[in-house]
């Protein structure tokens, strides 16, 4: 049987960077973020970033910076 073609999926590699810039469109912020490949990551955790403009994931140490 021929295989059906599929569209390539552009996922953000989870835990591939140490610093991520996010905007208010990304809130509520979670790590890993939607769109990250999750198979090799940690459980989803929500991060409070609104008050300080920055947050650090307790699992992987990723730094998030709120741009707006």
C-alpha positions as CSV (number, residue, x, y, z in Angstrom):
1,X,0.0,0.0,0.0
2,X,1.3,3.5,-0.8
3,X,1.7,5.7,2.2
4,X,-0.2,8.9,2.3
5,X,1.9,12.1,2.2
6,X,1.9,14.2,5.3
7,X,2.8,17.7,6.0
8,X,6.0,18.3,7.9
9,X,5.4,19.4,11.5
10,X,7.5,22.2,12.7
11,X,7.9,21.6,16.4
12,X,10.1,23.6,18.8
13,X,12.7,21.2,20.3
14,X,11.9,20.9,24.0
15,X,14.8,21.8,26.3
16,X,16.9,22.7,23.3
17,X,17.6,26.3,24.5
18,X,18.3,27.8,27.8
19,X,16.4,31.1,27.1
20,X,13.0,31.6,25.5
21,X,11.4,35.0,24.7
22,X,7.6,34.9,25.0
23,X,4.8,37.4,24.6
24,X,1.4,37.8,26.1
25,X,0.0,35.6,23.4
26,X,1.9,32.7,25.0
27,X,0.1,33.2,28.4
28,X,-0.6,31.2,30.5
29,X,3.0,30.1,30.2
30,X,3.8,26.5,30.6
31,X,7.0,24.5,30.2
32,X,7.2,22.7,27.8
33,X,5.3,25.2,25.7
34,X,2.6,24.1,23.2
35,X,4.5,23.4,20.0
36,X,7.5,21.8,21.6
37,X,8.1,18.2,21.0
38,X,7.1,16.5,24.2
39,X,8.4,12.9,23.9
40,X,11.7,13.7,25.6
41,X,10.6,16.4,28.0
42,X,9.3,16.7,31.5
43,X,5.8,17.0,32.9
44,X,4.0,20.3,32.0
45,X,4.4,23.0,34.7
46,X,2.8,26.4,34.6
47,X,5.1,29.4,35.3
48,X,4.1,32.7,36.7
49,X,5.8,35.3,34.6
50,X,3.4,38.3,34.5
51,X,4.5,39.9,37.8
52,X,8.3,39.9,37.2
53,X,8.7,39.5,33.5
54,X,10.9,36.4,33.9
55,X,10.5,32.8,35.1
56,X,12.7,29.7,35.4
57,X,11.4,26.1,34.9
58,X,12.1,24.0,38.0
59,X,12.5,20.9,35.9
60,X,14.8,21.8,33.1
61,X,16.1,25.3,34.1
62,X,14.8,27.0,30.9
63,X,14.7,30.8,31.4
64,X,11.6,32.6,30.0
65,X,11.5,36.3,29.4
66,X,8.3,38.2,28.8
67,X,8.7,40.7,26.0
68,X,5.5,42.7,26.3
